[in-house]
Amino acid sequence: MNTPIAVRIECAKGEILNAMEAIQTKHALPPCIMDGVLSSVLAEVRSEAKIELINSTNAMMAEKDEELEKAKKAAKRTLRTEPEEQPEEEHPENPERISSKHREEVRAWQR
């Protein structure tokens, strides 16, 4: 079963706090110095997050460009293979007009 994200976040925060306490004790650093150290670390994390976002955006754009190129090639193939449209007749056939043979059949049936 996957652990919910809220639980994983809280666990990560707890581990970071424990690590900070251990580092602060090991190096005998006061809280004001730890603030500067954490600010520097946070700046690094934010920089990595921006790079990750840029890379994801670039990958998404490359995928869309590839799809667009495929669509363009398909459209060109379709345009090359489509037959030219036939010009419409000046006087299209009247669908209501009944041929003389059909008219005779109808009259014979009515009798």
N, C-alpha and C positions, 0 to 999 in steps of 0.2 A: 504494500500500500504506500502511495506517495504521501509524504508529510506535507501538510498545508504550508503555504508560503509564510503565513504569519508566524507559525511556530519556528520555521527555519530562520526567519529574521531575528526573532527573539533569542534564539540559541546563538546566532552569530554575534549579536550585540553582547551577550553575556561572555562569550569567549574573548571578544576584543577587550572588554573591561578587565577580565582576569589577566590577560596578557599585559595590559597597561599597568596594572598594579605590580605585576612581577617585574616589568622593565623599570618602573619607577623605583622599586625597592633595590633591584640589582645595581642600578646606576646612580642611586641616591639623588634623584632629580626631584625638585619641588614641583608642585602643580603648575606654577606659572611657566616653567620651562616645558613641562609636558604639553601645555596648551600650544606652544609654538611648534613642538614636534608634531603634534596631531594635526595642526593647521597645514604643515608642510606635506604630511602624508595625505590629507584630504585633497590638497591641490593636485597631487599626483593621481589620485583616484579619479577626480573630475576630468583631468586631462585624458586619461585612458578611456573614460566613458564617452568623451567627445570623439575620440579617434574611432571607437567602436561604432558610434552613430554614423560617422562619415563613411566608414567602410561598408556598413549595411546599406546606406543610401546609395552609394556607388554601385554596389552589387545589384540592388533593385533596379537602378537606372540602366545598367548594362543588360539586364534581363528584358526590360521593356524595349530597349533599342533592338535587341535580337528579335523579339516578337514583331516589332514594326517592320524590320527588314524582311522577315519571312512573309508578312502580309503584303508588302510591296511586291515581292517576287511572285506571289500567288496571283495578285491582281494583274500583273503584267502578263503572266501566262494565260489568264482568263481572257484578257483583252486580245491577245494574239490568236487564241483558238476559237473565239466566238465568231459565228458567221455574221456577215454584214446584214443589217436589217433590210428586208425587202420593202420597197416603197409601197404604200397603201394604194389600192385601186381607186381610181377616181370615182367610180360608182360601185360601191360594195353591193354584193348580192342582197336582194330584199328577202329576209328570212320568212316574211309572211306570204310571199308569192308561192303559189302551188303549181307544180308542173302539170302540164296538160294530161299526162298519163295518170298522175295521182288524182287529178280532178275527175277523170273518167271512172277510176276505181271507187271514189267516194259516191258518185252518182249511181253507180251500179249497186253499191251496198245499200243506198237509201231506197231503192225500188223494191 
